[in-house]
Amino acid sequence: MMRRFFKRFTWSHFIISTILLILSFMILIPILNLLAMSFSDPLQVHKLSGLDIIPKGFSFINYEVLFSNPLIVRSIFNSLFLTIVGTALNLFLTALAAYVLAKTEFVGKRVVVVFLIVIMVFEPGLIPEYLLVKDLGLLDTYASLLLYKTINIFYLFILMRFFEEVPDGILEAARIDGAGHFRIFTRIMLPLSKPGLATLGLFYGVYHWNEYFRATIYLTDPNKWPLQVVLRQFVVERDNTTLLGAQNVLSYEQVQALDFGSLQAGTIIISIVPLLVFYPFILKYYAKGTLEGGVKD
């Protein structure tokens, strides 16, 4: 078996495997280095180089400080809320629109599709969008983030492709048995399109979890900020006033001994761990969903 494997393993396979291995290390080492920094003793973290992946003097102090900060804890819950509610809303509306456009006939359907293509290519600018949000009274509300692009047109077309592949005979049999559009949509279309829904759920979920730009524009109350906005304030702008919560669990000497770089590393790890945990659960759907949505017969 090994001989057959090496017989098939050509030079092109070797070169591609080597490149992918190098790219994997280039991605993994910085993440593992941040993880090592976050778990290192603040007094020994300066001994870590940029390639070290083993903590120096294991310690949870950085995470105790971060999770003692009310602003960071609240921002994590804000991001979770925006991600869960936003993704559910996106998937429901996208699936509903895809079903209507793919499996029903109505007057003006072609015009609607052309209109969707036009607004996908020519998006309105930020200023008209801000004025619309302001006129609707949505400033400083979660709705200003949740309602933005509730249906991504590109994702809509991917899901329409999934729905079009469902044989019409199944739907016709369901109609003969007395099923209406709602039952066909929930009992047939959605279960048969799990790969597509899981893939789009990943795309929408990552978008909401990484929400930053519009949150800085529309949300002025720090209590409503998602994690990425706090991360920017803490890591990019180096605003250490967010560490005031640490005084609740640490002595003055311990606060003085904290290493700002390792705290930044801990904050970054907190922001990426949920995606790393969530991704393997839908990995089996991801490749299938991406490919099937884009393949044309």
HELIX and SHEET records of a PDB file:
HELIX    1   1 MET A    2  ARG A    8  1                                   7    
HELIX    2   2 TRP A   11  SER A   38  1                                  28    
HELIX    3   3 VAL A   45  LYS A   47  5                                   3    
HELIX    4   4 ILE A   61  PHE A   67  1                                   7    
HELIX    5   5 PRO A   70  LYS A  103  1                                  34    
HELIX    6   6 LYS A  109  VAL A  121  1                                  13    
HELIX    7   7 LEU A  126  ASP A  135  1                                  10    
HELIX    8   8 ALA A  143  LEU A  146  1                                   4    
HELIX    9   9 ILE A  153  GLU A  164  1                                  12    
HELIX   10  10 ASP A  168  ILE A  176  1                                   9    
HELIX   11  11 HIS A  181  ILE A  184  1                                   4    
HELIX   12  12 PHE A  185  MET A  189  3                                   5    
HELIX   13  13 LEU A  190  LEU A  192  1                                   3    
HELIX   14  14 LYS A  194  TRP A  209  1                                  16    
HELIX   15  15 PHE A  213  TYR A  218  1                                   6    
HELIX   16  16 PRO A  222  LYS A  224  5                                   3    
HELIX   17  17 LEU A  227  LEU A  231  1                                   5    
HELIX   18  18 ARG A  232  VAL A  236  3                                   5    
HELIX   19  19 ASN A  240  ASN A  248  5                                   9    
HELIX   20  20 TYR A  252  ALA A  257  1                                   6    
HELIX   21  21 PHE A  260  GLY A  294  1                                  35    
END                                                                             
